[in-house]
Amino acid sequence: MHQRLERIRSLQSMWRVVVPVFIILWICGAFLAFIFETMLPPGRGTSLIPPIIFKNMGPCLGPNQLRVEKFTVGESQWLCADVETDEPQDLYLRIYENETRKEVYVDKVTFISDSVAYLINPPLLPGRYLVTIRRIRSVVIAIEFEVVEK
């Protein structure tokens, strides 16, 4: 009976050592897997997000794509671009005041391969603005423009 109790005690003490060692090894393995995942070069696999390319993006006066340097108060305000993508994509168009980076306009827009003209409504007040088009958190394109008094 005494030998049995000794065996049980030795097994219990062995488990008290083995379980924490196993947990520490598992945590180290998870940490190494995370490090290797973040250090591998991007684009090593196939991308699930189709590429999108914006060309000639800037302020324009309407769907006819007449480009301007800046808007004048009272004009309709449009953003125009030539878009290339394999399939339609929902992106977020955000407009910020340039000095304060305060967000003044947000919209979810579906972009397709075509010449795109997007109406900013309500029109922006005089000042400098930064426009970003984002896919989730990453910026696809960013431009600046200005609205001036007449």
ABEGO torsion letter per residue (X at the ends): XAAAAAAAAAAAAAAAAAAAAAAAAAAAAAAAAAAAAAABBBGABBBABBBBBBBGBEBBAEAAGBBBABBBBGBBBBBBBBBBBABBBBBBBBBBBAAAGBBABBBBBBBBBEBBBBBBOBBBBBEBBBBBBBBEABBABBBBBBBBBX
